[in-house]
Amino acid sequence: MRNAIIIPIDKDEKLIIASDNSGAIGEKEMDAVKVGYDIVSYYSFRVAVMECMAAGGTPISVLLHNFCGDDEWGKLVKGVKKGLSDLGMEHVSISGSTESNFPLEQSAVGIVVIGKGKPPAQDIIHGGFEAAVIGSPLIGHEVIEQNQKVASLSIFNKILDLDDVYVWPVGSKGILHELKQINSQWSAQTSKHIDSDVDLNKPAGPSTCFIALYPSELSYSIKELTGSLYHPLNLMT
């Protein structure tokens, strides 16, 4: 199952809600990874918004849960706004709350993205489709140091806009785990049965890559859009 809650509104439209949490990443002395709070919120927003949009949602609101302190709110909002700008969605509202009564020794952030839309059909696994990983699985300091390997939100959005393309963000359990969620036929397979030039078991941190399934006739267009971020997957079906 995808990491999103889907709530029917009417027969044609649904609320699609996705979230992400971040801990021990930020500007506090006890944090395991030291980065600015705008970067923390940007990458946490990435995860939630990619899950929401991949499940068919168009974002309408973002909720920010801040456990870093009052003074950090502006930096966190800045990161979310950057993500919305990357998607051309500057109009989406941002709200939330700050824990200001009790200071924490490590940073913690939660983000919820609320969208509306219609979930995509999941019957695209048929003859003539191809698969690829867009971006590379990265974690921790790699996300910053190798950011040229991260699939941008703008590229994600462009791929999502193509007809008959099915996308699936990769999370902390890696590409192979996500492939097994997409299609039960792959659940018994291992990385030895799937050809790729990326590590299928490595965590992808804040969804630094995603899986794209698409008709063969779109192969050239997708390669053109993604360039060096494109990594083919040879799947046994």
C-alpha positions as CSV (number, residue, x, y, z in Angstrom):
1,M,0.0,0.0,0.0
2,R,1.1,3.6,-0.7
3,N,1.7,5.8,2.4
4,A,-1.4,7.9,1.9
5,I,-4.9,8.0,3.4
6,I,-7.7,8.2,0.8
7,I,-11.1,9.6,2.0
8,P,-14.0,9.7,-0.4
9,I,-15.7,13.1,-0.9
10,D,-18.0,12.2,-3.6
11,K,-18.1,9.6,-6.5
12,D,-15.5,11.5,-8.5
13,E,-13.1,13.1,-6.0
14,K,-11.3,12.0,-2.8
15,L,-9.2,13.6,-0.1
16,I,-5.6,12.3,-0.3
17,I,-3.5,12.8,2.8
18,A,0.2,12.0,3.2
19,S,2.8,12.8,5.8
20,D,6.5,12.6,6.7
21,N,8.5,13.0,9.9
22,S,12.1,14.0,10.5
23,G,14.1,13.5,13.7
24,A,17.7,14.4,14.8
25,I,18.3,16.4,11.6
26,G,18.7,20.1,11.9
27,E,20.7,22.8,13.7
28,K,20.7,21.5,17.4
29,E,23.9,20.4,19.0
30,M,22.6,16.8,19.6
31,D,21.4,16.4,16.0
32,A,22.9,13.5,14.1
33,V,22.9,15.4,10.7
34,K,23.6,19.1,10.8
35,V,21.7,21.1,8.1
36,G,19.6,24.2,8.0
37,Y,16.0,24.0,9.0
38,D,14.9,25.2,5.6
39,I,16.6,22.1,4.1
40,V,15.0,19.9,6.7
41,S,11.5,21.0,5.9
42,Y,12.1,21.1,2.2
43,Y,13.1,17.4,2.1
44,S,10.4,16.3,4.5
45,F,7.8,18.2,2.4
46,R,9.2,16.4,-0.7
47,V,8.3,13.0,0.8
48,A,4.8,13.9,1.8
49,V,3.9,15.8,-1.4
50,M,5.3,13.1,-3.7
51,E,3.3,10.5,-1.9
52,C,0.2,12.7,-2.1
53,M,0.6,13.5,-5.8
54,A,1.6,9.9,-6.8
55,A,-1.7,8.7,-5.2
56,G,-3.6,11.2,-7.4
57,G,-3.8,14.2,-5.1
58,T,-3.4,17.9,-6.1
59,P,-2.1,19.6,-2.9
60,I,-4.5,22.1,-1.3
61,S,-2.9,22.6,2.1
62,V,0.3,21.9,4.1
63,L,0.4,21.4,7.9
64,L,3.7,21.8,9.6
65,H,4.5,20.3,13.1
66,N,7.5,22.1,14.6
67,F,9.4,20.7,17.6
68,C,12.5,22.8,16.9
69,G,11.5,26.0,18.7
70,D,9.6,29.3,18.0
71,D,12.5,31.0,16.3
72,E,12.9,28.2,13.7
73,W,9.3,28.5,12.4
74,G,10.2,30.9,9.6
75,K,13.1,28.8,8.3
76,L,10.8,25.7,8.2
77,V,8.1,27.6,6.3
78,K,10.8,28.8,3.9
79,G,11.7,25.2,3.0
80,V,8.1,24.3,2.4
81,K,7.6,27.3,0.2
82,K,10.6,26.3,-1.9
83,G,9.1,22.9,-2.5
84,L,5.8,24.5,-3.5
85,S,7.6,26.9,-5.8
86,D,9.4,23.9,-7.5
87,L,5.9,22.5,-8.2
88,G,4.4,25.9,-9.3
89,M,2.0,25.7,-6.4
90,E,2.8,28.9,-4.5
91,H,-0.9,29.4,-3.8
92,V,-1.1,26.4,-1.5
93,S,-1.7,27.4,2.2
94,I,0.7,26.5,5.0
95,S,-0.4,26.3,8.6
96,G,0.6,24.3,11.7
97,S,1.8,24.4,15.3
98,T,5.0,24.8,17.3
99,E,5.9,23.0,20.6
100,S,7.2,26.1,22.5
101,N,6.6,25.0,26.1
102,F,9.3,22.3,26.3
103,P,12.5,22.6,24.3
104,L,13.9,19.3,22.8
105,E,17.6,18.4,22.7
106,Q,17.2,17.2,19.1
107,S,15.2,18.6,16.2
108,A,11.9,17.1,15.1
109,V,9.6,18.1,12.3
110,G,6.3,16.6,10.9
111,I,4.6,17.6,7.7
112,V,1.2,16.7,6.4
113,V,0.1,17.4,2.8
114,I,-3.6,17.4,2.1
115,G,-4.7,17.0,-1.5
116,K,-7.8,16.4,-3.6
117,G,-8.1,14.1,-6.6
118,K,-8.7,10.7,-8.0
119,P,-6.3,7.8,-7.4
120,P,-4.7,6.4,-10.6
121,A,-5.7,3.0,-11.9
122,Q,-3.4,0.3,-10.8
123,D,-3.9,-2.1,-13.7
124,I,-1.0,-0.7,-15.8
125,I,1.1,-3.8,-15.4
126,H,0.6,-5.3,-18.8
127,G,2.6,-6.1,-21.9
128,G,4.5,-3.2,-23.5
129,F,5.3,-1.3,-20.3
130,E,8.8,-0.3,-19.2
131,A,10.2,0.6,-15.8
132,A,12.9,2.9,-14.5
133,V,14.2,4.5,-11.4
134,I,14.5,8.3,-11.6
135,G,17.2,9.6,-9.3
136,S,19.4,7.6,-7.0
137,P,18.8,6.2,-3.5
138,L,20.6,8.6,-1.1
139,I,20.6,9.0,2.7
140,G,22.0,11.3,5.4
141,H,24.8,13.6,4.2
142,E,24.7,12.1,0.7
143,V,21.4,13.9,0.1
144,I,23.3,17.3,0.4
145,E,26.7,16.2,-1.0
146,Q,25.3,14.4,-4.1
147,N,22.2,16.5,-4.7
148,Q,22.7,16.4,-8.4
149,K,21.6,12.7,-8.2
150,V,18.3,13.7,-6.5
151,A,15.1,13.6,-8.6
152,S,13.8,17.1,-8.4
153,L,10.2,17.9,-7.7
154,S,9.9,19.7,-11.0
155,I,11.0,16.5,-12.9
156,F,8.7,14.4,-10.7
157,N,5.8,16.7,-11.6
158,K,6.6,16.5,-15.4
159,I,6.7,12.7,-15.4
160,L,3.5,12.6,-13.4
161,D,1.8,14.8,-16.0
162,L,2.5,12.3,-18.8
163,D,-0.4,10.1,-19.8
164,D,-0.5,6.4,-18.8
165,V,2.6,6.8,-16.5
166,Y,2.5,5.3,-13.0
167,V,4.9,6.7,-10.4
168,W,5.9,5.4,-7.0
169,P,8.2,7.3,-4.6
170,V,10.9,5.2,-3.0
171,G,11.3,5.4,0.8
172,S,13.6,4.2,3.6
173,K,13.1,0.5,2.7
174,G,14.6,0.8,-0.8
175,I,13.6,0.2,-4.4
176,L,13.1,-3.6,-4.2
177,H,10.6,-3.2,-1.3
178,E,8.6,-0.6,-3.2
179,L,8.5,-2.9,-6.3
180,K,7.0,-5.6,-4.2
181,Q,4.3,-3.2,-3.1
182,I,3.4,-2.3,-6.7
183,N,3.0,-5.8,-8.0
184,S,2.6,-9.1,-6.1
185,Q,4.4,-10.9,-9.0
186,W,7.6,-9.3,-7.8
187,S,7.1,-10.2,-4.1
188,A,9.2,-13.4,-4.3
189,Q,12.0,-11.9,-6.4
190,T,15.3,-10.6,-5.2
191,S,17.7,-8.0,-6.6
192,K,19.4,-10.9,-8.4
193,H,16.4,-11.2,-10.7
194,I,16.1,-7.5,-11.4
195,D,18.7,-5.7,-13.5
196,S,19.6,-2.2,-12.6
197,D,22.7,0.0,-12.1
198,V,21.4,1.4,-8.8
199,D,21.4,-0.4,-5.4
200,L,17.9,-1.9,-5.0
201,N,18.1,-2.4,-1.3
202,K,19.6,1.0,-0.2
203,P,17.3,3.4,1.6
204,A,16.3,6.5,-0.5
205,G,16.1,8.9,2.4
206,P,13.7,11.7,1.6
207,S,12.4,10.0,-1.6
208,T,15.5,11.0,-3.5
209,C,14.3,8.7,-6.3
210,F,11.1,7.3,-7.6
211,I,9.9,4.4,-9.8
212,A,8.2,5.1,-13.1
213,L,6.2,2.6,-15.0
214,Y,5.2,3.7,-18.5
215,P,4.3,2.5,-22.0
216,S,7.2,1.7,-24.3
217,E,6.3,4.5,-26.7
218,L,7.1,7.0,-23.9
219,S,10.6,5.7,-23.3
220,Y,12.4,8.4,-25.4
221,S,10.4,11.3,-23.8
222,I,11.1,10.1,-20.3
223,K,14.8,9.7,-21.0
224,E,14.9,13.2,-22.5
225,L,13.2,14.6,-19.4
226,T,15.4,12.9,-16.9
227,G,18.8,12.7,-18.5
228,S,21.5,11.3,-16.1
229,L,18.8,10.6,-13.5
230,Y,17.4,7.8,-15.6
231,H,18.2,4.2,-14.5
232,P,16.4,1.4,-16.4
233,L,14.9,-1.5,-14.5
234,N,14.6,-4.9,-16.2
235,L,11.8,-6.6,-14.4
236,M,10.7,-10.2,-14.7
237,T,6.9,-10.4,-14.9
